[in-house]
Amino acid sequence: MHRVIGERDLDATPFDADDARDLLRDMIRARRFDERAVVLQRRGWMSGYPPFAGQEATQVGAAHALAAEDWLFPTYRSNAMQLARGVPMGDLLAFRRGHPEFTADHDLPIFPQAVPIATQLPHAVGAGMAADHLENDHAILCDFGDGATSEGDFHEAMNFAGVFDAPVVFLCENNGWAISLPRERQTASPTIAQKASAYGFDGTQVDGMDPLAVRSAVEEALETARAGEPVLVESLTYRQGAHTTSDDPSRYRDEGPDLPAWRTRDPIERFVEYLADQAVVDDGFVEDCKEEADDELDDAIATAEAIPEPESGELFAHVYAEPTPELDRQCASLAGED
């Protein structure tokens, strides 16, 4: 198990005070985004939203581990990871309102977030195989939840990665729940990390509530991947709230697994206490981060609201390079032209 907080002082890690403050700043920024997004959804500003509170340490730590040229394949809950990677808040909010995910203002190595469970895993392996074929030096980081490990896409992707030595890091955010299904009902394996051995490569676990440990573990995994060996990283984290804003966790959470306190504790509070003890941050730093994030959010909401509503025909615009007769009929029917 990779862990830093509670085991080492900051000066005994590969990271300095600036690294730690950058991680915390992005974690606070992500939390403010998540809180505001839930409020916006509740007032009907967007149709649905998947909260990620409690998983910021995993997502931000992993994003900070990426080299500039590495590709990220996110899942629908990876908003903190995308924010830390450089995706504007306005883009993520606009996507939730039905607009294209990325604007023309940036060209980041990130694939669109996958809403269907586990479908991005084979895509990530394909991108890794292509990078290997083209003799590129970058690696691929593919993010997914523990529920995705029950899908066939997970096993097919792992098998292809192992056979073809694809430069892919599979990052499983094990938050304890696949919607309402606890981990022990998801798999009989003691860990998810050990599943990698069936496909011929290494798996490792990390304290997903410790951003320094996550960054270190993912950096190490990415280096291994660049050398031609895929890696599975299981990050032990916890989803504080609902699976999505249409979920009610009180209907199942009380009967859930008995997780240790370090795993259910708020990762931001835990990290702030650690850094304060290390004389790296104070209350003023935390408050400044919150104010900066709130100002950024105000601008992002205004940006998203200024985008014109999409036309119904845009649903069909990018399904194929050229529209098929069936798509043309569907588009006409939706527009009331049939």
Secondary structure, 3 states (H helix, E strand, C coil): CECCCCCCCHHHCCCCHHHHHHHHHHHHHHHHHHHHHHHHHHCCCCCCCCCCCCCHHHHHHHHHHCCCCCEEECECCCHHHHHHHCCCHHHHHHHHCCCCCCCCCCCCCECCCECCCCCHHHHHHHHHHHHHHCCCCCCEEEEEEHHHHHCHHHHHHHHHHHHHCCCEEEEEEECCEECCEEHHHHCCCCCCHHHHHHHCCEEEEEECCCHHHHHHHHHHHHHHHHCCCCEEEEEECCCCCCCCCCCCHHHCHHHCCCCCHHHHCCHHHHHHHHHHHCCCCCHHHHHHHHHHHHHHHHHHHHHHHCCCCCCHHHHHCCCCCCCCHHHHHHHHHHCCCC
